[in-house]
Amino acid sequence: MAWDFETDPEYQELLDWADEFVRTEVEPLDYVFPNPYDKSDTAAMDYVRPLKEEVKRRGLWACHLGPELGGPGFGQLKLALLNEILGRSSWAPSIFGCQAPDTGNAEILAHYGTEAQKAKYLQPLMDGDIGSCYVMTEPQGGSDPTLFKTTAVRDGDEWILNGEKWFNSEARHASFWIVMAVTNTDVSPYQGMSMFIVDPSAPGVEIVRNITVHGFSEDEAYTRFTNARIPAENMLGAEGGAFAIAQTRLGGGRVHHAMRTVAQVRKAFDMMCERVISREARGGTIAKLQMTQERIADSWIEMESFRLLVLRTAWLIDKHQDYLKVRKDISAIKAAMPKVMHDVAQRALHLHGSLGVSEEMPLAKMFLYSEVMGLVDGPTEVHKVTIAKEVLKDYTPYEGLFPPSHIPALTEKARAHVAARLEHRVGNL
């Protein structure tokens, strides 16, 4: 029976190295270089290049990918343990080659891309030489892709793309976009949408404006396509296959968000604990106050429960190798993530007083980050519906007026069972 909570010693050594490396070499970059996605920042790119090489030398580059794609093939559980470290820094995922949205885009290119597409886009993406953008959400559609209106119409060897998308992360720094569009209006949206690889510099492709999402990013693009011509060979996967491709990408993306959020929760919790044992009030530290102790206890319980749920989900993905079989669990961590992040960040912010709500501490951004995590890759409400539907599949309705746990019926049945056994014993004397 294999059931424990220990990491094998060899991988633990790598995690210990990563922890120290991120703390001393990577986290300081968050205060010096503004954006890890900006490849035009030559000073930043030159500085981090040897750091990336050291990660590669240690065998920790692109851990989300298998050996056939240049990664170590560690699986989701080991990736979760690593992301608990990388999630502390905005730069760390890029330096370890596992940053969103590139991780998900690399995954679908690996699964659905042609050999030519893999050579042109996947390999340089995996090498960290270029960035990508996933272009799905629309202003009027929100989280419901069946309401999408962006269309692609075939015209000879090209597709003509028209429509608008928004909240497209890091679009202005990306070398290519993966765009979801309606290609057949005569069938269900689930069979009538396709994916395309789009050159952002192509005629008819524009960024209307970049939107700041507090606590998350300053580069969420509002994009527009006006008779943009896309080569037919740039279709990703089969025509009408966008939903299947999207689920491949979003399943992993939701898990990776949760993994990194574990790190952010821990970071907020650590700041809270450091604060309460240091801050003096009324003849002692605020750590001695019972309401403070309640906040510490509640936060620790929620943090550790969430972490274990994430690790178990990662383990299940490794076991089944099928996101659909772990759909309920993925939705569970996605729904739990914003609440745990919100609660711990809010308590930490409150215990820091006026300093906590200022720009001199990261807690206000972390507080808002929790709300972002409740929206990206599907809102919390949608995931709770999914959980309920998946859970109820394991149950069947009972017949009759009273439920199976009705005490009078159970009592009658139990008495009959005991009486029969007693009669049998007496008969055997």
Secondary structure, 3 states (H helix, E strand, C coil): CCCCCCCCHHHHHHHHHHHHHHHHHHHHHHHCCCCCCCCCCHHHHHHHHHHHHHHHHCCCCCCCCCHHHCCCCCCHHHHHHHHHHHCCCCCHHHHCCCCCCHHHHHHHHHHHCCHHHHHHHHHHHHCCCCCEEEECCCCCCCCCHHHCCCEEEEECCEEEEEEEEEEEECHHHCCEEEEEEECCCCCCCCCCEEEEEECCCCCCEEEEEEEEECCCEEEEEEEEEEEEEEEHHHEECCCCCHHHHHHHHHHHHHHHHHHHHHHHHHHHHHHHHHHHCCCEECCEEHHHCHHHHHHHHHHHHHHHHHHHHHHHHHHHHHHHCCHHHHHHHHHHHHHHHHHHHHHHHHHHHHHCHHHCCCCCCCHHHHHHHHHHHCCCCCCHHHHHHHHHHHHHCCCCCCCCCCCCCCHHHHHHHHHHHHHHHHHHHHHCC
